Amino acid sequence: MKPLIPILSMGLALAGFSAADQAPAVVRFSNNDRLSGSLDSLTADLLVWKSPVLEKPAQFFLKDVLDVSLPGTLPESPADHEATLSLMGGDTVRGQLASVTDEVVALDTWFAGRMNFNRLMVAGLKIEGKSAVLYRGPSGLEGWTQADENPVWSYRASAFRSKAAGGIARDDLLPEECAISFDIAWKGDSLGLKVIVFSDDPSSDAPSSGYELSFQRGSIYLRNCKTSSFLGSTHEQVLMENDRARVEIRASSKSGKVCLLINDRIIEAWSDPDVGRGKFGRCLHFVAQNTTPLKVSGIGIAPWDGALDRMPEPRVGMMRQFGVQQGQGQGQGEEKPAPQEKPDEGRMELANGDSLQGEVVSIHEGVITVKTPFGEVKIPVARLRTVALKKVDLERSIRRNGDIRAWFADGSSIIFRLDSVGDGTLIGSSQNFGTATFNIAAFNRIEFNIHDRELDDKRDTADW
């Protein structure tokens, strides 16, 4: 079979075929054509594709392929923690922390086994206890409710995507005290999003229960949905200067505390004085406020103990209804909370808010040994939030012909050169980690020709 040099026309790809959203996989080409079906095979130069609109499997040159979406799934893991490694260049990799040295950070991954990452390429390392995670997703639309008769949210590549104003919600999700984290990205020049927690009505975008956080450009407002009382506001410049952010909301329907973090920095904390008059459920909503496309991914929900391990930095002229009031609302004799500080170089943050100074000696069976000024201390890795890495001059891996970007079902991604293809595996290499063998079933999207700048606009359009 000769490779198909011309790409299929859009008419052939779509004519008489409406199963695109239900098909297990979709291939998209550099001329914006797309074809639903399934991946038959893959080589370093060619992709073989099966589709109901084709008489037999067809070959396509990878130089003409933008990306392939695949039905990757995330397996259950008995691990007690998850380490998230941030690489120079923006990619992230998740797994269990295996070792840390001055030269290498090693992760045990579910998609490629043990991977040793060059310390010079590692921008950051965070730890999260997995035993406490109640929900991680999204992995599809199942279990989620859309209020409109014509749904405005869709699911693709581990993310919810909006195309108009409207909401998506899920019930029986939130405990009374919880930490809700997610990644939000927006296509236009400003963010328009409402997040509603503790609602009891997933069918409404304006429920009469719970707390509503409204993000409008850089301004953020909090209100009680039951009493309609305004609980406070704040402003965050990072939302004005970027088109994506990591958001965490810690909230309690018992005490009325609501705390907001953006990009791991605490922004504001409020308290509802009329929490007893409120009405609460277990529902979480994401509501797009306008036609600006939004993308919500990396949703995580975990229990919260209701305590703040850090306080927001003082803001002149702002009032805070939780903790110490400041600015114009500060009374005589009251002390301002100390500004938030990052741990000193060589200090590690623990999950309970404490920090520890020391050097990693070893990691064995989920327990890290740290050499401190007072002797060696053993701590379960799951109890850490960060691990102190030796300060180095960071470097980016070189770009190479044949590089692809692979996205996993957990929302993380990694760039590597596609060297060869085995039986259900891809073998790739990178300065980041050397050579690794990946299970192709772990991918839910593979991007090709990623260094071709002429395809950037098409790739961005396809991604939304």
C-alpha positions as CSV (number, residue, x, y, z in Angstrom):
1,M,0.0,0.0,0.0
2,K,1.5,3.3,-1.0
3,P,1.3,6.2,1.4
4,L,-1.5,8.7,0.7
5,I,0.4,11.8,-0.3
6,P,-2.7,14.1,-0.6
7,I,-4.7,14.5,2.6
8,L,-8.3,13.4,2.6
9,S,-10.7,16.2,1.7
10,M,-13.1,17.5,4.3
11,G,-16.0,16.3,2.3
12,L,-14.8,12.7,2.5
13,A,-13.9,13.0,6.2
14,L,-17.3,14.3,7.2
15,A,-19.8,13.4,4.4
16,G,-22.5,11.2,5.7
17,F,-20.6,10.5,8.9
18,S,-21.8,12.0,12.2
19,A,-19.9,9.7,14.7
20,A,-17.0,12.0,15.1
21,D,-17.7,12.7,18.8
22,Q,-18.4,9.1,19.5
23,A,-15.4,7.5,17.7
24,P,-12.6,6.2,19.8
25,A,-10.0,8.4,18.1
26,V,-9.6,11.3,15.7
27,V,-6.6,12.2,13.4
28,R,-6.2,15.9,12.4
29,F,-4.2,17.1,9.5
30,S,-2.2,20.2,8.7
31,N,-4.9,21.4,6.3
32,N,-7.5,21.3,9.1
33,D,-9.2,18.1,7.8
34,R,-10.0,15.5,10.5
35,L,-10.9,11.8,10.3
36,S,-12.5,9.7,13.0
37,G,-11.6,6.1,13.4
38,S,-8.9,4.2,15.1
39,L,-5.1,4.0,15.0
40,D,-4.0,0.8,13.2
41,S,-0.2,1.4,13.4
42,L,2.5,4.0,13.7
43,T,6.1,4.3,12.5
44,A,8.6,7.1,12.7
45,D,7.4,8.4,9.4
46,L,3.9,7.0,8.7
47,L,0.5,6.7,10.4
48,V,-1.9,3.9,9.4
49,W,-5.5,4.8,10.1
50,K,-8.8,2.8,10.0
51,S,-12.1,4.6,9.5
52,P,-15.7,3.7,8.6
53,V,-15.4,6.1,5.6
54,L,-12.4,4.3,4.2
55,E,-12.5,1.0,2.3
56,K,-9.3,-0.2,4.0
57,P,-6.6,1.2,6.3
58,A,-4.8,4.1,4.8
59,Q,-1.3,5.4,5.3
60,F,-0.5,9.1,5.9
61,F,2.9,10.8,6.2
62,L,3.5,12.2,9.7
63,K,4.7,15.4,8.1
64,D,1.0,16.1,7.2
65,V,-0.5,15.1,10.6
66,L,-1.2,17.7,13.2
67,D,-2.2,15.4,16.1
68,V,-4.0,12.2,17.0
69,S,-6.5,12.0,19.8
70,L,-6.7,8.5,21.5
71,P,-8.9,6.9,24.1
72,G,-6.2,6.8,26.8
73,T,-7.3,5.7,30.2
74,L,-5.8,6.3,33.7
75,P,-5.3,3.1,35.7
76,E,-6.0,2.9,39.4
77,S,-2.9,3.2,41.5
78,P,-2.3,1.9,45.1
79,A,0.5,4.6,45.6
80,D,0.1,6.8,48.6
81,H,1.5,9.9,46.8
82,E,1.9,11.6,43.5
83,A,4.9,13.6,42.5
84,T,4.5,16.3,39.8
85,L,7.7,17.2,38.0
86,S,7.8,20.5,36.1
87,L,10.2,20.6,33.2
88,M,11.9,23.5,31.5
89,G,9.7,24.2,28.5
90,G,6.4,23.8,30.4
91,D,5.7,20.1,30.3
92,T,4.8,18.1,33.5
93,V,5.3,14.5,34.4
94,R,3.5,12.6,37.3
95,G,4.6,9.5,39.1
96,Q,6.0,8.3,42.5
97,L,9.2,9.9,43.7
98,A,11.9,7.3,43.5
99,S,15.1,9.2,44.2
100,V,16.7,12.7,44.3
101,T,20.3,13.5,43.8
102,D,22.3,16.5,42.6
103,E,22.2,15.1,39.1
104,V,18.9,13.2,38.7
105,V,15.3,13.2,39.9
106,A,13.8,9.7,39.4
107,L,10.1,9.0,39.1
108,D,8.3,5.7,38.9
109,T,5.6,6.3,36.2
110,W,2.6,4.2,35.2
111,F,3.3,4.7,31.5
112,A,7.1,4.1,31.2
113,G,8.3,2.6,34.4
114,R,11.4,4.3,36.1
115,M,12.4,7.5,34.4
116,N,15.5,9.5,35.4
117,F,15.2,13.2,34.7
118,N,18.2,15.5,34.4
119,R,18.3,17.9,37.3
120,L,19.3,20.7,35.0
121,M,16.0,20.3,33.2
122,V,13.8,20.1,36.3
123,A,12.1,23.4,37.2
124,G,10.1,22.2,40.2
125,L,8.8,19.2,42.2
126,K,5.6,19.0,44.2
127,I,4.1,16.2,46.2
128,E,0.5,15.4,46.9
129,G,-0.9,12.6,49.1
130,K,-3.0,10.4,46.8
131,S,-4.8,8.6,49.6
132,A,-6.7,11.8,50.4
133,V,-7.8,12.5,46.8
134,L,-11.5,12.1,46.4
135,Y,-11.8,13.0,42.7
136,R,-9.4,13.5,39.8
137,G,-10.5,14.4,36.3
138,P,-12.2,15.1,34.1
139,S,-12.2,11.8,32.2
140,G,-15.4,12.4,30.3
141,L,-18.9,14.0,30.5
142,E,-20.4,11.0,32.3
143,G,-21.7,12.1,35.8
144,W,-21.8,15.8,34.8
145,T,-24.9,17.8,34.2
146,Q,-25.4,20.8,31.8
147,A,-28.3,23.1,32.5
148,D,-29.0,24.2,28.9
149,E,-31.0,22.1,26.4
150,N,-28.2,22.8,24.0
151,P,-25.0,21.9,26.0
152,V,-22.2,24.4,25.7
153,W,-19.5,22.3,27.3
154,S,-17.7,19.4,25.5
155,Y,-14.9,17.1,26.6
156,R,-11.7,16.4,24.7
157,A,-8.1,15.6,25.7
158,S,-8.7,15.5,29.5
159,A,-10.4,18.9,29.5
160,F,-13.9,20.5,29.6
161,R,-14.2,23.2,26.9
162,S,-16.9,25.8,26.6
163,K,-18.2,27.5,23.4
164,A,-20.8,29.9,24.9
165,A,-22.2,31.1,28.2
166,G,-23.5,28.2,30.4
167,G,-22.5,25.8,33.1
168,I,-21.5,22.2,33.8
169,A,-21.9,20.7,37.3
170,R,-21.6,17.5,39.2
171,D,-23.5,16.5,42.4
172,D,-22.4,14.3,45.3
173,L,-18.8,15.4,44.9
174,L,-17.8,17.7,47.7
175,P,-17.4,16.9,51.4
176,E,-18.3,19.6,54.0
177,E,-14.7,20.8,54.0
178,C,-12.6,20.4,50.9
179,A,-9.9,21.7,48.6
180,I,-10.9,22.0,45.0
181,S,-8.1,22.6,42.5
182,F,-8.2,23.0,38.7
183,D,-6.4,24.5,35.7
184,I,-8.3,27.2,33.8
185,A,-7.3,28.6,30.4
186,W,-9.2,31.1,28.3
187,K,-9.0,31.9,24.6
188,G,-9.8,35.7,24.7
189,D,-8.1,38.6,26.5
190,S,-10.0,38.1,29.8
191,L,-11.4,35.4,32.1
192,G,-15.1,35.2,32.7
193,L,-15.9,32.3,35.0
194,K,-18.1,31.4,38.0
195,V,-17.2,28.5,40.3
196,I,-20.0,27.5,42.6
197,V,-19.4,25.1,45.5
198,F,-21.8,23.4,47.9
199,S,-24.8,23.9,45.7
200,D,-27.7,21.4,45.9
201,D,-29.0,21.9,42.4
202,P,-26.7,20.8,39.5
203,S,-29.4,21.6,36.9
204,S,-29.2,25.3,37.5
205,D,-26.4,27.8,36.6
206,A,-27.8,30.1,39.4
207,P,-28.6,27.8,42.3
208,S,-30.0,29.2,45.6
209,S,-27.5,27.4,47.7
210,G,-23.7,27.3,48.2
211,Y,-21.0,29.9,47.6
212,E,-20.2,31.6,44.3
213,L,-16.8,32.8,43.3
214,S,-17.0,35.0,40.2
215,F,-13.8,35.7,38.1
216,Q,-14.2,38.8,35.9
217,R,-11.0,39.8,34.2
218,G,-8.7,40.4,37.3
219,S,-11.5,40.9,39.8
220,I,-12.8,38.2,42.0
221,Y,-16.1,38.3,44.0
222,L,-17.5,36.0,46.6
223,R,-21.2,35.7,47.6
224,N,-23.5,33.4,49.5
225,C,-26.0,32.0,47.0
226,K,-28.8,31.5,49.6
227,T,-28.7,34.8,51.3
228,S,-27.3,36.7,48.3
229,S,-24.9,38.5,50.7
230,F,-21.7,39.8,49.3
231,L,-18.8,38.4,51.3
232,G,-15.8,40.1,49.8
233,S,-13.7,40.8,46.7
234,T,-10.1,40.9,45.7
235,H,-8.0,41.5,42.6
236,E,-5.3,39.4,41.0
237,Q,-3.1,40.9,38.3
238,V,-1.8,37.5,37.1
239,L,-5.3,36.9,35.6
240,M,-4.9,40.1,33.5
241,E,-1.4,39.3,32.2
242,N,-1.9,35.6,31.3
243,D,-4.4,33.3,29.6
244,R,-4.2,30.4,32.0
245,A,-3.8,29.8,35.8
246,R,-3.9,27.1,38.4
247,V,-6.7,27.8,40.9
248,E,-7.4,26.2,44.3
249,I,-10.5,26.9,46.4
250,R,-10.5,25.7,50.0
251,A,-14.0,25.9,51.4
252,S,-16.0,24.8,54.4
253,S,-19.8,24.6,54.6
254,K,-19.4,24.1,58.4
255,S,-17.5,27.2,59.3
256,G,-18.1,29.4,56.3
257,K,-14.4,29.8,55.5
258,V,-13.4,30.2,51.8
259,C,-9.8,30.5,50.8
260,L,-8.5,31.2,47.3
261,L,-5.1,30.3,45.9
262,I,-3.8,31.1,42.4
263,N,-0.7,29.5,41.0
264,D,0.1,28.1,44.5
265,R,0.0,31.6,46.1
266,I,-2.7,32.4,48.6
267,I,-4.7,35.4,47.3
268,E,-7.5,35.9,49.9
269,A,-9.4,34.3,52.7
270,W,-13.0,35.1,53.7
271,S,-15.5,34.0,56.3
272,D,-19.3,34.0,56.1
273,P,-20.8,35.4,59.3
274,D,-24.2,34.0,58.3
275,V,-23.0,30.5,57.5
276,G,-25.8,29.2,59.8
277,R,-28.4,30.7,57.5
278,G,-27.0,29.2,54.4
279,K,-28.1,26.2,52.4
280,F,-25.6,23.7,51.2
281,G,-25.2,20.6,49.1
282,R,-22.4,18.6,47.6
283,C,-22.4,20.0,44.0
284,L,-19.6,21.7,42.1
285,H,-20.3,24.0,39.1
286,F,-18.1,25.6,36.4
287,V,-20.1,28.4,34.6
288,A,-18.8,30.2,31.6
289,Q,-20.0,33.8,31.8
290,N,-19.7,34.7,28.1
291,T,-18.8,33.4,24.7
292,T,-15.0,33.5,25.4
293,P,-13.9,29.8,25.2
294,L,-12.8,28.3,28.4
295,K,-10.8,25.1,29.1
296,V,-11.0,23.4,32.5
297,S,-8.6,20.6,33.3
298,G,-6.6,19.0,36.1
299,I,-9.6,19.0,38.5
300,G,-8.7,17.6,41.9
301,I,-10.8,17.3,45.1
302,A,-9.4,16.4,48.5
303,P,-10.5,16.8,52.1
304,W,-9.5,20.0,53.9
305,D,-9.0,20.3,57.7
306,G,-10.4,23.8,57.7
307,A,-7.1,25.4,58.9
308,L,-5.0,27.9,57.0
309,D,-1.3,27.1,57.0
310,R,-0.5,30.5,55.4
311,M,-2.1,33.9,55.4
312,P,-2.6,36.3,52.4
313,E,-0.1,39.1,52.0
314,P,-1.4,42.4,53.4
315,R,-3.2,44.6,50.7
316,V,-3.4,48.3,51.4
317,G,-7.0,49.5,51.6
318,M,-8.5,46.0,51.5
319,M,-10.6,44.4,54.2
320,R,-10.5,40.8,55.1
321,Q,-13.4,39.1,56.9
322,F,-11.4,36.1,57.9
323,G,-8.5,36.3,60.3
324,V,-7.1,39.8,61.0
325,Q,-8.7,42.8,59.4
326,Q,-6.3,45.3,57.8
327,G,-6.2,48.6,56.0
328,Q,-9.2,50.8,56.8
329,G,-10.8,48.0,58.8
330,Q,-7.9,47.4,61.1
331,G,-8.5,48.3,64.7
332,Q,-6.0,49.6,67.2
333,G,-3.8,47.0,68.9
334,E,-4.4,44.4,66.2
335,E,-1.4,42.9,64.5
336,K,-1.0,42.5,60.8
337,P,-0.3,38.9,59.7
338,A,3.3,38.4,58.5
339,P,3.7,38.4,54.8
340,Q,3.7,35.1,53.1
341,E,7.2,33.8,52.6
342,K,8.6,31.0,50.7
343,P,10.7,28.5,52.5
344,D,14.5,29.3,52.5
345,E,16.7,27.5,50.1
346,G,17.1,23.9,51.3
347,R,13.8,23.8,53.3
348,M,11.0,21.4,52.4
349,E,7.3,22.1,53.0
350,L,5.3,19.5,54.7
351,A,1.6,18.8,54.1
352,N,0.6,20.2,57.5
353,G,2.3,23.6,56.8
354,D,5.5,22.9,58.7
355,S,8.9,23.1,57.0
356,L,12.1,21.2,57.4
357,Q,15.7,22.1,56.5
358,G,17.9,19.4,55.2
359,E,19.4,17.3,52.4
360,V,17.8,14.2,50.9
361,V,19.9,11.2,51.7
362,S,17.7,8.4,50.2
363,I,14.2,7.4,49.3
364,H,13.2,3.8,50.0
365,E,9.7,2.2,49.8
366,G,7.9,5.5,50.1
367,V,10.0,6.9,53.0
368,I,12.5,9.7,52.5
369,T,15.6,10.1,54.7
370,V,16.6,13.7,55.2
371,K,19.9,14.8,56.8
372,T,19.1,17.8,59.0
373,P,21.4,19.9,61.3
374,F,20.0,17.8,64.2
375,G,20.5,14.4,62.6
376,E,18.7,12.2,60.1
377,V,14.9,12.2,59.9
378,K,12.7,9.7,58.1
379,I,9.4,11.0,56.7
380,P,6.8,9.3,54.4
381,V,7.0,10.9,51.0
382,A,3.2,11.4,51.1
383,R,3.6,13.8,53.9
384,L,5.7,16.2,51.9
385,R,4.5,19.1,49.8
386,T,7.8,20.0,48.2
387,V,11.3,18.5,48.1
388,A,14.4,20.8,48.2
389,L,16.4,20.5,45.0
390,K,19.9,21.7,44.7
391,K,20.0,25.1,43.1
392,V,21.4,24.9,39.6
393,D,21.5,26.9,36.4
394,L,18.5,25.5,34.6
395,E,18.7,24.4,30.9
396,R,16.1,23.6,28.2
397,S,16.5,20.5,26.2
398,I,17.4,21.0,22.6
399,R,14.8,20.8,19.8
400,R,15.2,17.9,17.4
401,N,13.6,16.8,14.2
402,G,11.1,14.0,15.0
403,D,10.1,15.5,18.3
404,I,6.5,14.9,19.4
405,R,4.5,16.0,22.4
406,A,2.6,13.2,24.1
407,W,-0.3,13.9,26.4
408,F,-1.4,11.4,29.1
409,A,-4.8,10.6,30.5
410,D,-3.9,12.5,33.7
411,G,-3.5,15.8,31.8
412,S,0.4,15.8,31.9
413,S,2.6,15.9,28.8
414,I,6.1,15.3,27.7
415,I,8.2,16.1,24.6
416,F,10.5,13.5,23.1
417,R,11.9,12.4,19.7
418,L,10.0,9.4,18.3
419,D,12.8,6.9,17.6
420,S,10.9,3.7,16.9
421,V,7.6,1.9,17.5
422,G,7.2,-1.5,19.0
423,D,4.2,-3.7,19.7
424,G,2.0,-1.3,21.6
425,T,4.9,0.9,22.6
426,L,6.7,4.0,21.5
427,I,10.5,4.4,22.1
428,G,11.6,8.0,22.5
429,S,14.5,10.0,23.7
430,S,15.2,13.4,25.1
431,Q,17.8,15.3,27.0
432,N,15.3,15.5,29.8
433,F,15.3,11.8,30.5
434,G,17.5,9.9,28.1
435,T,15.6,7.0,26.4
436,A,12.3,5.5,27.6
437,T,9.7,3.0,26.3
438,F,6.2,4.3,26.6
439,N,2.9,2.3,26.6
440,I,0.9,3.8,23.8
441,A,-2.3,3.0,25.6
442,A,-1.4,5.7,28.1
443,F,-1.7,8.5,25.6
444,N,-4.8,10.4,24.9
445,R,-3.2,12.7,22.4
446,I,0.0,12.8,20.4
447,E,1.1,16.0,18.6
448,F,3.4,15.9,15.6
449,N,5.6,18.6,13.8
450,I,5.6,20.5,17.1
451,H,8.5,22.8,16.1
452,D,6.9,23.9,12.8
453,R,5.9,27.5,13.6
454,E,3.7,27.7,10.5
455,L,1.4,25.2,12.2
456,D,1.1,27.0,15.5
457,D,-2.1,28.9,14.6
458,K,-3.7,25.7,13.3
459,R,-2.7,23.8,16.4
460,D,-4.1,26.5,18.7
461,T,-7.4,26.5,16.8
462,A,-7.6,22.8,16.8
463,D,-6.9,22.7,20.6
464,W,-9.9,24.9,21.2
